[in-house]
Amino acid sequence: MLKTKVTSKFQTTIPEGIRERLGIKAGGEVGWHVVKEFVVMDKHEKIINPVEFLTSQIKLDLDAVKLVKLARSDFG
């Protein structure tokens, strides 16, 4: 897990490895989502092909039941 400090103006730095992996540049935008008690940040960009994007996010050797169990264990 990576940690960053929050300034008195409630600002924080996105760690370099995450910026590089997501291709976040200065002046770019990120999205913030609350999922239960977790905050999820994503690279805010329009997804041109949603089906291709979603299928690229899962391991193809897992079935739907295993994916749901995995998600439940991650998010409670």
Secondary structure, 3 states (H helix, E strand, C coil): CCCCCCCCCCCCCCCHHHHHHHCCCCCCCEEEEEECCEEEEEECCCCCCHHHHHHHCCCCCCCHHHHHHHHHHHHC
